[in-house]
């Protein structure tokens, strides 16, 4: 309080009117006091889970858009559209994960350096751009990795930290990743028609194997 009066007196003696606002200092680990039935320790545990999920999802978000831009080949249009749809889904997940941490009184990390240091998913090395099939295999592996991590975090959130609300939200994300992984997996599956020899039809419509 004394420091605030001293500052005000100096401003008046200089003949200037200035408004100074003291900024509250906080870090990613800062925890606001709230009442929601959870202990501070449990809230911190859930927020830490959300922070790592946020980092994982941001890496997957970036990779999905990177592949969306650079995909090529005869299936370009369909895959370009599909990855754009997946990008929108993951972008919404990123926002919801960050907001869930904030609703619990925590903070939301937001620097690329922090995401890279804390993500459990990897990036493509250097300036390489994988071919289309490799892109799809990479995305499938990442979705399955996220599903596996979510599975453990869902159990931990509910059983160890007594937070059914966040657990339910993570279950919704898991369901979305299951669907995205399924779509990519089916694209990578060889068609059952490939097991059959090619056929031709003569002028009378009779079919024979080549």
N, C-alpha and C positions, 0 to 999 in steps of 0.2 A: 504494500500500500504506500509506504514511504517512497519507494522508487517511482511510483506513478505520479506522486505530487511533485517530486523533483523534476521530472520530465516536463510536467505542465508548466512549472515556473520558468524553466529555460525557454520554452516555446513563447511565453508571454513576453519575456525580456527581449527576445529577438524581434518582437513586433509581428510575429507570424502566427496564424492559427492553423494547426495541423491536427489531424485525427490519427492516432496511432492505435493499431490493433495488435495485441499480443497473440501470437500464433501458438496454438496448442501443439506441442511436439509429440509425435507418435511414430511408431514403426509398424512393420507388418505383424509383429507379435503383440501389439497393443490390444488390450481387452477392455471394453467398456462394461461398466456395471449394469446388468439388467436382471430382471426377475422372470424366469420362465420355468422354474422347477428343476433346473439343472445346476449342478455345482460348477464352480469356475474351472475346476480340473477337467470335468467332463466336457465343458464347452471348449476348452483349449484343445482337448483331444480330437473333437469333431472338426474344429476349425483347421487343425493341422492336416487331417484327412482331406478336407475340402481344398486346401492350398495345393496339395500334391495332385489331386484330381484336376485342379485348374491348370497346373503346369502341363500335365499329360494331355489334356484336351486342347490346350493352345498349340502344342506341338503338332497334334493330329490335325487341327484346324488349318495350320499353315501348310502342312504337307498335302492335305486334300486340295487346297487352292492351287498350290504349286503344280500338282499333277493335272488338275482341271485345265490349267493354262497350256501345259506342254504335251497332253495326250495326243496321239496321232494314229493313223491307220484307218482301215475300212469301217470300223465301229466308232469313229471319232465323234460323230454327232450325238449318238446315244450315250456314250461314256462321258462326254463333255457335259451333257445335261444332267446325268446321274450324279456326277461328282459335285456339280453346283448345288443340287438338292441336298446332298450329304453335308456340304459346307454350311448351308443354311441351318441344318439341324444341329450341327456341332457348335455353330456360333451361338445359337440360342442356349445350348447346354452351358457354354462358357459363361454367359451372362447369368444364368440361374445359379451356377456353382458359386460365382463371386458374390451374388446377392445373398445366398444362403449363409455364407461366412459372415457377411455384414449384419444379417438379421440376428445372428447369435452373439453380436457384440464384438466381432473380430474385424479384421481389415482384409482388403483384397490386394494381393500383389499385382503389379502391372508392368513390370519391365521385362524386356526380352531376355536380358541376362539372367534374371531370377528364374524365369520359366525354364531356360536351358539348363541351369544348374540344378534345378529341383525336379525336372521331368524324368520319368522312368522309361519314356520312349526315346528312341534314337532318331537322328536326322540322316539324310543322305550325305555321304562324305564329299567335302570340297564343293566343286562346281559341277559335279556329274548330274546328268539327267537320265534316269532309268528308261528302258523301253516300256511300251505300254503294258505288256504282260507282267513285267517286274513291278511296275507301279501298282497294279492290282494285287499282286502277291504281297507287296509291302503293306498296302492298306488293310488287306485281310489280316495279316499278322498283327498289325497295330490295333485293329478293332478287337481281335481276340485277346490281345494283351490287356486292353482296357477292360474288357468283360471280366477277365480273371482278377484284375486288381479291384474292380468294383465288387466282385463276389466277396472278397476278403473284407473290404471296407464296409460293405452292407452289414455283415455279421458283427464286425467290431463296433460299428456305430450304434447298433441296437443292443447288443449283448454287453459290451464293455462300457459304453458311455450313455446308455439309456435314452437314446434319441431316436424315437420311431419316426418322427417327421422327416429328418434328414435321410434316414434309412429308406423311407418310402420314395423320396425324391431320387436317390441313387438307384433304386430298383427301376424307376421309370427310365432313367438313362441307360441302364443295362439292357432293357427291352429294346430301346431304340438302336443300340449298338448291335444287338443280336440281329435285328432286321437288316441293318446296313451290311453287316458281315455276310448274312445269307445271300443278299443280292450279289455281292462281289464274288462269293463262292460259286454261285450258280453260273456266273459269266465265265469263270475259270474252268468249270466242269466240261469235259468233252461231251459232245452230243451223242446220244444213243444211236443216232443215224450213222455215226462214223464206224460202227461195228458191222454195217452191212455193205456188201460190194455194190458199186455203182451199176445201174441198169439202163438199158435202152429199149425203146419200143419200135417195132417195125411198122410198116405202112398200114398193117391191119390191126395195130394196137396190141400185138402180142409182145409181152415183156420178157426179156432175157438178160441174164447177168453178163457184164463186160468181162 
